Amino acid sequence: MTDFKWHIEGGTGFIVGVLKNYSKGYFRLVQADFELFDQGGQQVGTVAVQVYGLGPEETWQFRELIANHQAVRARLVKLQSFN
């Protein structure tokens, strides 16, 4: 994961970011797991961003809708890939 941020558009939250495969291998699935937090810092949910078919040196930009309206920030907790 090269970068991600919390983005608000029309009152709706999104996690927006970039995944890049720095290896020479092909991944059939890359998954980034995020925890979601409210204004008080309490965890209010989780979300997983999945990218299918990320080749060597490829970059994938993602924009994941967050349906939980209590969430105001996200924290990346796990990044995994599957060949």
N, C-alpha and C positions, 0 to 999 in steps of 0.2 A: 504494500500500500504506500503510495507516494504522498498522498494528502487526502484529508477529508475535512468538511466543515458542516456546521448546522446552518441551514438556510430557511428563512421564512418567506413564503410567497402567498399573498392573499389570505393571511391568517393561518396557513397550513405549514407544518414543519416538514423539512426534507433533510436527509443526509446526502450531501453531494461530495463526490470524491473521485479519485483516480487510482486504479490498480494497474501495476506494471509487472510483467514477467521479466525479471532480469536474468533468468537462466537461459540455457540453450535447449531446455526440455519443453514439451507440450503438456499443458494441464487441461484435463477434461472438465474440471470444476475447481473454482477458487471461491472460498466462502469467508466473508468477514462478519463476525458476530459483534454486535453493539449492545450495550446496556443503555437504557433511556432513563433520564432523571427529571424530576419536577423542579420548580423554583426553590423548594426547600432542601434539595439535595437527596431526596428519597427516590430510590429506584422504582419506576412505574411500569417497566416492561423491558422487552428485548426485541431486537430485529436482526435478521440475517440477510446480508446482501450476497447474492450468488451470481457468478459469472461463469458461463459455460464455454469451453473451447478457447483458452488463452494460450496462443502460441509463443514461441521464443521471441523476446524483445517486443512483444505486443503490449499496447496500452489500451485500457478500457475505462471510459468515463461512465460513472453511474450517478443516478439521482433517485434515491429511494424515498417514497412517500411514507410519512409517519402518521398513522391513523390515530394514535393516542394523543389527544389534544392537551393532556396534562404535561407531556414531555416538552422540555425546553432546551435540553442538551443531550449529547450522546458521548459515550466513551467506548473506544475499540477495546474489546477484551480478548479476542481470539482471531487469528488469521490462519487459515489452513488451505492446503491445496491437495488435489487428488489427481494422480496420473491416469 
